[in-house]
Amino acid sequence: MEMLLINLYHIFVWRAELVLSDFVLHKMFTTSEFDGIVAIELGAGTGLVGMLLARVAKTVFLTDHGVEILENCARNVHLNSVMLPSKTWVYVRELDWKASWPPNQSNSTSSHSYGWNLSEIEELERASLLVAADVIYSDDLIDALFTTLERLMSHGLNKVLYLAIEKRYNFSLDDLDVVANRYSCFRSYVRDETGRDPFFFRVILLSLKACFVLSSRLPLLVSNGGLATINDAEHHELLQNGMECTFVGSRIDLTEIPQYANNYDRGQDLELWEIRYARKVKKTKNLKRFVKEHFL
């Protein structure tokens, strides 16, 4: 049953996609921020969010991996084409996050080809907006996703990613508790720019267990997700000495986003993030030395 759901994942509209759709609609109704832009939807699935953006954007790339998924997305675009402005270009394209970069170019003249041409790859650099919903469900895919995001967001125009996720909990034998491991993997890539980020530092410090013999102090740093033993100077020096913060972001308050889509419950497990690319500042040796000097 689980494998069946995975194989049919792309035909469902999940709650995270509805939250992201609500956000995009709210932006379109209240601002001109998305007018005339180039946008990319990652892991598009049904293509719902990208088709909403196509109402105001100049160009939208709906990207996913697998012919069956892409064909379903293309059918959705065709069925809704009468509602899309004629001046908007909507492309359904294959983007395999684990493949080499740039994406494979198409050698086929078939209208059913989902490969890229050179001008489309160049257009990616002119994109200013990326959107993705419910793509955080596998550690290896999360790693591949952020590799792809770095490739896309480190070139061309400054870009912003709006990412909607649903925290899914499972019992972990390692933790002997019900945890959201995929969410933890996601947060290891993104530092909260709104202030101190205990979750981010906890993930990094936990990873240092493999590098050091723990003293009595390091467990205090990571217990209960807190950083009670880190003072302001130490917090600043951790940032300066090697935290890899390729991406910074902030959670968007969903209570400020009207619910345009009916018949779904946002609950407490849906989150919407605004994420930007930041310069890498990882200096592993300095970080290890700093932790040894201060906490071990």
C-alpha positions in Angstrom: 0.0 0.0 0.0 2.8 2.4 0.9 4.6 1.7 -2.5 1.3 2.3 -4.3 0.9 5.7 -2.7 4.5 6.6 -3.5 4.0 5.6 -7.2 0.8 7.7 -7.3 2.2 10.6 -5.2 2.1 13.0 -8.2 -1.6 12.7 -8.9 -2.7 14.1 -5.5 -3.0 17.7 -4.4 -1.4 17.6 -0.9 -2.1 20.0 1.9 1.3 21.7 1.6 0.5 22.4 -2.1 -2.8 24.0 -1.0 -1.1 26.2 1.6 1.4 27.3 -1.1 -1.4 28.0 -3.5 -3.2 30.1 -0.9 0.0 32.1 -0.4 0.6 32.6 -4.1 -3.1 33.7 -4.6 -2.8 36.1 -1.7 0.4 37.7 -3.2 -1.3 38.0 -6.6 -4.4 39.6 -5.1 -2.5 42.1 -2.9 0.8 42.9 -4.7 2.3 43.0 -8.1 5.4 41.1 -6.9 4.9 38.2 -9.3 3.9 40.2 -12.3 6.0 39.5 -15.4 8.5 37.3 -13.6 10.2 34.0 -14.6 9.3 31.3 -12.1 10.3 27.7 -11.5 8.2 25.1 -9.7 10.3 22.2 -8.3 8.6 18.8 -7.8 5.6 20.2 -9.5 3.4 17.1 -9.5 0.0 18.3 -10.7 1.5 21.7 -11.5 -1.2 23.6 -9.5 1.0 26.3 -8.0 2.9 26.9 -11.3 -0.4 27.3 -13.2 -1.6 29.8 -10.7 1.6 31.8 -11.1 1.1 31.6 -14.9 -1.8 34.0 -14.5 0.6 36.9 -13.9 4.1 35.6 -14.7 5.9 36.0 -18.0 7.4 32.4 -18.0 6.8 29.4 -15.7 8.8 26.2 -15.7 6.9 23.2 -14.2 9.6 20.7 -13.3 9.6 17.2 -12.0 11.2 13.8 -12.8 9.6 10.8 -14.6 7.7 10.6 -17.9 4.4 9.6 -16.2 4.5 12.5 -13.8 5.4 15.0 -16.6 2.7 13.7 -18.9 0.1 14.1 -16.1 1.4 17.7 -15.5 1.3 18.5 -19.2 -2.3 17.2 -19.4 -3.3 19.5 -16.5 -1.7 22.5 -18.3 -3.6 21.6 -21.5 -6.9 21.3 -19.7 -6.5 24.7 -18.0 -4.9 26.5 -21.0 -8.1 28.5 -21.7 -7.6 30.2 -18.3 -3.9 31.1 -18.9 -2.9 34.3 -20.6 -1.7 33.9 -24.2 1.3 36.0 -23.5 2.6 33.6 -20.8 5.0 30.8 -21.6 4.4 27.6 -19.6 7.0 24.8 -20.0 6.8 21.3 -18.5 10.4 20.1 -18.2 12.2 17.2 -16.6 14.6 18.2 -13.8 16.3 15.3 -12.0 17.9 16.6 -8.8 20.4 13.8 -8.8 21.6 14.3 -12.3 24.5 16.4 -13.6 24.1 20.1 -14.3 22.9 21.7 -16.6 19.8 19.7 -17.3 19.8 17.4 -20.3 19.0 19.1 -23.6 16.4 17.6 -25.9 17.5 16.1 -29.1 13.9 15.4 -30.1 11.5 17.5 -32.1 8.5 15.6 -30.5 6.0 17.8 -28.8 6.0 15.3 -26.0 9.7 15.7 -25.2 10.4 17.2 -21.8 14.1 18.0 -22.4 15.5 21.5 -22.3 16.9 23.7 -25.1 19.7 26.1 -24.6 17.6 29.2 -24.5 15.4 27.7 -21.7 18.5 26.8 -19.6 19.6 30.4 -20.0 16.1 31.6 -19.0 16.5 29.8 -15.7 19.2 32.3 -14.7 16.6 35.1 -15.2 14.2 33.4 -12.8 13.5 35.4 -9.6 11.1 33.0 -7.9 11.2 29.3 -7.0 8.3 27.4 -5.4 8.0 23.9 -4.1 5.5 22.0 -1.9 5.8 18.7 -0.1 9.2 17.8 -1.4 10.7 16.9 2.0 10.1 13.2 2.4 13.4 11.4 1.8 16.9 12.3 3.1 18.7 11.5 -0.1 16.2 13.6 -2.1 16.5 16.5 0.4 20.2 16.4 -0.2 19.7 16.4 -3.9 17.1 19.1 -3.7 19.4 21.5 -1.9 22.2 20.8 -4.3 19.9 21.7 -7.1 18.7 24.8 -5.3 22.3 26.0 -4.8 22.9 25.5 -8.6 19.8 27.5 -9.4 20.0 30.2 -6.8 23.7 31.0 -6.9 23.6 32.2 -10.5 21.8 35.0 -12.3 19.2 37.2 -10.6 18.7 37.1 -6.8 16.1 34.4 -6.2 13.7 33.6 -3.4 12.2 30.2 -2.7 8.8 29.7 -1.1 8.8 26.1 0.3 5.7 24.6 1.9 6.2 21.4 4.0 4.2 19.1 6.1 6.0 17.6 9.1 5.4 13.9 9.2 6.2 12.0 12.3 7.4 8.4 12.7 8.6 6.3 15.6 12.4 6.1 15.5 14.4 3.2 17.1 17.4 5.5 17.3 15.5 8.1 19.3 13.0 5.8 20.9 10.5 8.5 20.2 8.1 9.8 17.6 10.2 12.3 15.5 10.1 14.2 12.2 13.4 13.1 10.8 12.9 14.5 7.3 12.1 17.8 8.9 15.4 17.7 10.9 17.3 17.0 7.6 15.6 20.0 6.0 16.5 22.3 8.9 20.1 21.2 8.8 20.3 23.1 5.5 18.4 26.3 6.5 19.3 28.8 9.3 16.5 30.9 10.6 17.4 34.5 9.9 14.9 35.9 12.4 17.3 35.4 15.3 18.9 32.6 17.2 18.2 29.2 15.8 18.5 26.5 18.5 17.2 23.9 16.1 19.9 24.6 13.5 22.7 24.6 16.1 21.4 21.5 17.7 21.5 19.6 14.4 25.1 20.8 13.8 26.3 20.1 17.3 24.8 16.6 17.3 26.7 15.9 14.1 29.9 16.7 16.0 29.5 13.7 18.1 31.2 11.7 15.4 34.2 14.1 15.6 34.8 14.5 19.3 34.8 12.6 22.6 31.9 14.3 24.4 32.5 16.3 27.6 29.9 16.9 30.2 29.0 20.2 28.6 28.2 19.4 25.0 25.0 17.4 25.9 23.7 20.5 27.7 24.0 22.3 24.4 21.8 19.9 22.6 19.4 18.8 25.2 15.7 19.8 24.7 16.7 21.7 21.6 18.1 24.5 23.7 21.3 26.6 23.9 21.1 27.8 27.4 24.9 27.4 27.9 25.9 29.5 24.8 26.3 33.2 25.5 26.1 35.9 22.9 29.8 36.0 22.2 29.9 32.2 21.7 26.9 32.4 19.5 28.5 35.0 17.3 31.8 33.1 17.1 30.0 29.8 16.1 28.6 31.7 13.1 32.0 33.2 12.3 33.9 30.0 12.7 32.2 27.6 10.4 28.4 27.1 10.5 27.5 26.1 7.0 24.6 28.4 6.3 24.2 28.2 2.5 20.5 29.0 2.9 18.8 31.3 5.3 15.1 31.6 5.8 12.1 32.5 7.9 8.8 30.9 8.6 5.8 32.7 7.2 2.9 33.2 9.7 0.0 31.2 8.1 -2.6 32.9 10.2 -1.9 36.0 8.0 -2.7 34.1 4.8 -6.4 33.7 3.9 -7.5 30.2 3.1 -8.9 30.4 -0.4 -8.8 26.6 -1.0 -11.7 24.9 0.8 -12.0 21.6 2.6 -8.6 21.2 4.0 -7.2 21.6 7.6 -4.0 23.4 8.0 -3.4 22.0 11.5 -0.1 22.4 13.3 2.2 20.5 11.0 2.2 22.7 7.9 4.9 25.3 7.5 5.7 27.8 4.8 9.3 29.1 4.5 10.8 32.0 2.6 14.4 30.9 1.8 17.3 32.7 0.2 20.8 31.6 -0.9 23.6 32.8 1.3 27.4 32.7 0.9 28.9 29.5 2.3 31.0 30.2 5.4 32.0 26.7 6.4 35.5 26.4 7.9 35.5 22.9 9.4 38.9 23.0 11.1 38.1 26.4 12.8 34.7 25.0 13.9 36.2 21.9 15.4 38.9 23.9 17.2 36.3 26.4 18.6 34.1 23.6 19.9 37.1 21.9 21.5 38.2 25.1 23.2 34.8 26.1 24.5 32.7 23.0 25.0 35.0 20.0 25.4 
